[in-house]
Amino acid sequence: MVKSVKKFYAGYVNKEWNRLIQDSYHKLEFDTSLHFLKKHLPKKGLILDAGGGPGRYTTELAKQGYDIVLLDIAPANLELARNKIKKERLQNKVREILEGSIVDLSRFPDNTFDAVICLGGLLSHVLDKKKRDKAISELIRVAKKDKPTQAHLLH
């Protein structure tokens, strides 16, 4: 399954970058998501953009002053994200751009992130229920729990 997801996004990366701004319907999705992120994210902090694709939300949140770690399974997405982040001069806010799966976040200690976002139906790519449950557990594990009103898993 991982290979097929990587292959799909290798041929879809530019469309994925433009997906949320391509028309009024998708722009509404993007703007609505940003509205709720602004409402629920802490005022500042380190955010994990889990499965963040080519970095549309990563770049927007970095512009808003957040420190971001972008994680995605598809190298093509990460390459485009690097280019967009460099073009926008956001390298100082995007701490890391990492290839990896939401099913295994063992590279991160518990309570690493002030918030974790997992947008765009990413969990639908994890077909096996046990792996999907593991991914959800991992996403929750790496989010800080000391400030429950601020540490959210947003999907």
FIZALUM-732463 format. One record per residue (C-alpha): residue number from 1; x, y, z. Coordinates in pm, whole numbers. Layout:
N
<site><seq>NUM</seq><east>X</east><north>Y</north><up>Z</up></site>
...
//
This chain:
155
<site><seq>1</seq><east>0</east><north>0</north><up>0</up></site>
<site><seq>2</seq><east>282</east><north>242</north><up>85</up></site>
<site><seq>3</seq><east>436</east><north>198</north><up>-260</up></site>
<site><seq>4</seq><east>107</east><north>273</north><up>-433</up></site>
<site><seq>5</seq><east>53</east><north>589</north><up>-225</up></site>
<site><seq>6</seq><east>407</east><north>709</north><up>-304</up></site>
<site><seq>7</seq><east>357</east><north>633</north><up>-673</up></site>
<site><seq>8</seq><east>21</east><north>813</north><up>-682</up></site>
<site><seq>9</seq><east>160</east><north>1131</north><up>-526</up></site>
<site><seq>10</seq><east>469</east><north>1125</north><up>-745</up></site>
<site><seq>11</seq><east>239</east><north>1193</north><up>-1041</up></site>
<site><seq>12</seq><east>-5</east><north>1413</north><up>-849</up></site>
<site><seq>13</seq><east>218</east><north>1643</north><up>-644</up></site>
<site><seq>14</seq><east>149</east><north>1968</north><up>-834</up></site>
<site><seq>15</seq><east>-224</east><north>1898</north><up>-842</up></site>
<site><seq>16</seq><east>-213</east><north>1831</north><up>-468</up></site>
<site><seq>17</seq><east>-36</east><north>2163</north><up>-404</up></site>
<site><seq>18</seq><east>-303</east><north>2346</north><up>-606</up></site>
<site><seq>19</seq><east>-600</east><north>2138</north><up>-490</up></site>
<site><seq>20</seq><east>-702</east><north>2368</north><up>-206</up></site>
<site><seq>21</seq><east>-697</east><north>2684</north><up>-417</up></site>
<site><seq>22</seq><east>-813</east><north>2551</north><up>-754</up></site>
<site><seq>23</seq><east>-1173</east><north>2671</north><up>-726</up></site>
<site><seq>24</seq><east>-1422</east><north>2826</north><up>-484</up></site>
<site><seq>25</seq><east>-1528</east><north>2493</north><up>-338</up></site>
<site><seq>26</seq><east>-1175</east><north>2386</north><up>-248</up></site>
<site><seq>27</seq><east>-1078</east><north>2736</north><up>-135</up></site>
<site><seq>28</seq><east>-1373</east><north>2720</north><up>105</up></site>
<site><seq>29</seq><east>-1233</east><north>2393</north><up>245</up></site>
<site><seq>30</seq><east>-890</east><north>2555</north><up>293</up></site>
<site><seq>31</seq><east>-1028</east><north>2873</north><up>450</up></site>
<site><seq>32</seq><east>-1261</east><north>2677</north><up>679</up></site>
<site><seq>33</seq><east>-978</east><north>2452</north><up>793</up></site>
<site><seq>34</seq><east>-758</east><north>2756</north><up>861</up></site>
<site><seq>35</seq><east>-1042</east><north>2918</north><up>1057</up></site>
<site><seq>36</seq><east>-1069</east><north>2617</north><up>1287</up></site>
<site><seq>37</seq><east>-694</east><north>2580</north><up>1315</up></site>
<site><seq>38</seq><east>-670</east><north>2943</north><up>1428</up></site>
<site><seq>39</seq><east>-950</east><north>2881</north><up>1676</up></site>
<site><seq>40</seq><east>-803</east><north>2562</north><up>1826</up></site>
<site><seq>41</seq><east>-427</east><north>2583</north><up>1790</up></site>
<site><seq>42</seq><east>-222</east><north>2740</north><up>2067</up></site>
<site><seq>43</seq><east>-113</east><north>3099</north><up>2003</up></site>
<site><seq>44</seq><east>241</east><north>2973</north><up>1934</up></site>
<site><seq>45</seq><east>431</east><north>2650</north><up>1944</up></site>
<site><seq>46</seq><east>562</east><north>2350</north><up>1757</up></site>
<site><seq>47</seq><east>310</east><north>2185</north><up>1524</up></site>
<site><seq>48</seq><east>337</east><north>1846</north><up>1353</up></site>
<site><seq>49</seq><east>176</east><north>1855</north><up>1009</up></site>
<site><seq>50</seq><east>129</east><north>1479</north><up>981</up></site>
<site><seq>51</seq><east>78</east><north>1370</north><up>623</up></site>
<site><seq>52</seq><east>112</east><north>1732</north><up>518</up></site>
<site><seq>53</seq><east>177</east><north>1649</north><up>154</up></site>
<site><seq>54</seq><east>349</east><north>1927</north><up>-37</up></site>
<site><seq>55</seq><east>311</east><north>2163</north><up>256</up></site>
<site><seq>56</seq><east>13</east><north>2388</north><up>183</up></site>
<site><seq>57</seq><east>-83</east><north>2404</north><up>555</up></site>
<site><seq>58</seq><east>280</east><north>2394</north><up>666</up></site>
<site><seq>59</seq><east>363</east><north>2710</north><up>473</up></site>
<site><seq>60</seq><east>50</east><north>2891</north><up>587</up></site>
<site><seq>61</seq><east>107</east><north>2807</north><up>954</up></site>
<site><seq>62</seq><east>475</east><north>2900</north><up>927</up></site>
<site><seq>63</seq><east>370</east><north>3239</north><up>788</up></site>
<site><seq>64</seq><east>151</east><north>3277</north><up>1098</up></site>
<site><seq>65</seq><east>457</east><north>3226</north><up>1319</up></site>
<site><seq>66</seq><east>434</east><north>2860</north><up>1413</up></site>
<site><seq>67</seq><east>732</east><north>2628</north><up>1416</up></site>
<site><seq>68</seq><east>644</east><north>2329</north><up>1200</up></site>
<site><seq>69</seq><east>760</east><north>1975</north><up>1138</up></site>
<site><seq>70</seq><east>624</east><north>1840</north><up>809</up></site>
<site><seq>71</seq><east>593</east><north>1463</north><up>782</up></site>
<site><seq>72</seq><east>478</east><north>1286</north><up>468</up></site>
<site><seq>73</seq><east>521</east><north>944</north><up>315</up></site>
<site><seq>74</seq><east>576</east><north>1062</north><up>-44</up></site>
<site><seq>75</seq><east>920</east><north>1194</north><up>-143</up></site>
<site><seq>76</seq><east>769</east><north>1393</north><up>-433</up></site>
<site><seq>77</seq><east>548</east><north>1584</north><up>-188</up></site>
<site><seq>78</seq><east>844</east><north>1661</north><up>34</up></site>
<site><seq>79</seq><east>1056</east><north>1784</north><up>-255</up></site>
<site><seq>80</seq><east>786</east><north>2028</north><up>-364</up></site>
<site><seq>81</seq><east>741</east><north>2136</north><up>0</up></site>
<site><seq>82</seq><east>1115</east><north>2211</north><up>27</up></site>
<site><seq>83</seq><east>1095</east><north>2426</north><up>-285</up></site>
<site><seq>84</seq><east>785</east><north>2615</north><up>-168</up></site>
<site><seq>85</seq><east>930</east><north>2671</north><up>180</up></site>
<site><seq>86</seq><east>1255</east><north>2800</north><up>34</up></site>
<site><seq>87</seq><east>1070</east><north>3025</north><up>-213</up></site>
<site><seq>88</seq><east>862</east><north>3172</north><up>73</up></site>
<site><seq>89</seq><east>1176</east><north>3202</north><up>291</up></site>
<site><seq>90</seq><east>1020</east><north>3001</north><up>570</up></site>
<site><seq>91</seq><east>1318</east><north>2774</north><up>645</up></site>
<site><seq>92</seq><east>1356</east><north>2930</north><up>991</up></site>
<site><seq>93</seq><east>999</east><north>2827</north><up>1086</up></site>
<site><seq>94</seq><east>991</east><north>2482</north><up>925</up></site>
<site><seq>95</seq><east>1223</east><north>2291</north><up>1153</up></site>
<site><seq>96</seq><east>1217</east><north>1962</north><up>967</up></site>
<site><seq>97</seq><east>1078</east><north>1802</north><up>654</up></site>
<site><seq>98</seq><east>1068</east><north>1429</north><up>709</up></site>
<site><seq>99</seq><east>969</east><north>1123</north><up>513</up></site>
<site><seq>100</seq><east>766</east><north>885</north><up>722</up></site>
<site><seq>101</seq><east>436</east><north>725</north><up>805</up></site>
<site><seq>102</seq><east>182</east><north>829</north><up>1066</up></site>
<site><seq>103</seq><east>168</east><north>464</north><up>1171</up></site>
<site><seq>104</seq><east>519</east><north>492</north><up>1320</up></site>
<site><seq>105</seq><east>611</east><north>817</north><up>1490</up></site>
<site><seq>106</seq><east>873</east><north>651</north><up>1712</up></site>
<site><seq>107</seq><east>1131</east><north>912</north><up>1608</up></site>
<site><seq>108</seq><east>939</east><north>1158</north><up>1827</up></site>
<site><seq>109</seq><east>922</east><north>1132</north><up>2207</up></site>
<site><seq>110</seq><east>589</east><north>1151</north><up>2387</up></site>
<site><seq>111</seq><east>447</east><north>1504</north><up>2422</up></site>
<site><seq>112</seq><east>677</east><north>1657</north><up>2158</up></site>
<site><seq>113</seq><east>430</east><north>1884</north><up>1981</up></site>
<site><seq>114</seq><east>207</east><north>2163</north><up>2105</up></site>
<site><seq>115</seq><east>-45</east><north>2044</north><up>1846</up></site>
<site><seq>116</seq><east>-75</east><north>1782</north><up>1574</up></site>
<site><seq>117</seq><east>-272</east><north>1829</north><up>1256</up></site>
<site><seq>118</seq><east>-370</east><north>1545</north><up>1027</up></site>
<site><seq>119</seq><east>-576</east><north>1697</north><up>746</up></site>
<site><seq>120</seq><east>-707</east><north>1592</north><up>409</up></site>
<site><seq>121</seq><east>-837</east><north>1245</north><up>483</up></site>
<site><seq>122</seq><east>-492</east><north>1103</north><up>548</up></site>
<site><seq>123</seq><east>-626</east><north>825</north><up>768</up></site>
<site><seq>124</seq><east>-822</east><north>694</north><up>468</up></site>
<site><seq>125</seq><east>-488</east><north>586</north><up>318</up></site>
<site><seq>126</seq><east>-434</east><north>353</north><up>614</up></site>
<site><seq>127</seq><east>-665</east><north>70</north><up>514</up></site>
<site><seq>128</seq><east>-577</east><north>-184</north><up>782</up></site>
<site><seq>129</seq><east>-783</east><north>-111</north><up>1096</up></site>
<site><seq>130</seq><east>-502</east><north>-211</north><up>1335</up></site>
<site><seq>131</seq><east>-258</east><north>19</north><up>1157</up></site>
<site><seq>132</seq><east>-514</east><north>299</north><up>1150</up></site>
<site><seq>133</seq><east>-571</east><north>259</north><up>1525</up></site>
<site><seq>134</seq><east>-192</east><north>260</north><up>1574</up></site>
<site><seq>135</seq><east>-164</east><north>580</north><up>1369</up></site>
<site><seq>136</seq><east>-430</east><north>751</north><up>1580</up></site>
<site><seq>137</seq><east>-253</east><north>639</north><up>1899</up></site>
<site><seq>138</seq><east>79</east><north>770</north><up>1766</up></site>
<site><seq>139</seq><east>-68</east><north>1107</north><up>1668</up></site>
<site><seq>140</seq><east>-216</east><north>1146</north><up>2016</up></site>
<site><seq>141</seq><east>102</east><north>1022</north><up>2188</up></site>
<site><seq>142</seq><east>326</east><north>1289</north><up>2035</up></site>
<site><seq>143</seq><east>87</east><north>1576</north><up>2120</up></site>
<site><seq>144</seq><east>145</east><north>1752</north><up>2452</up></site>
<site><seq>145</seq><east>-112</east><north>1677</north><up>2713</up></site>
<site><seq>146</seq><east>-14</east><north>1933</north><up>2977</up></site>
<site><seq>147</seq><east>-245</east><north>2199</north><up>2832</up></site>
<site><seq>148</seq><east>-560</east><north>2015</north><up>2721</up></site>
<site><seq>149</seq><east>-726</east><north>2332</north><up>2594</up></site>
<site><seq>150</seq><east>-434</east><north>2393</north><up>2362</up></site>
<site><seq>151</seq><east>-304</east><north>2051</north><up>2261</up></site>
<site><seq>152</seq><east>-540</east><north>1913</north><up>2001</up></site>
<site><seq>153</seq><east>-535</east><north>1639</north><up>1745</up></site>
<site><seq>154</seq><east>-716</east><north>1800</north><up>1456</up></site>
<site><seq>155</seq><east>-842</east><north>1586</north><up>1170</up></site>
//
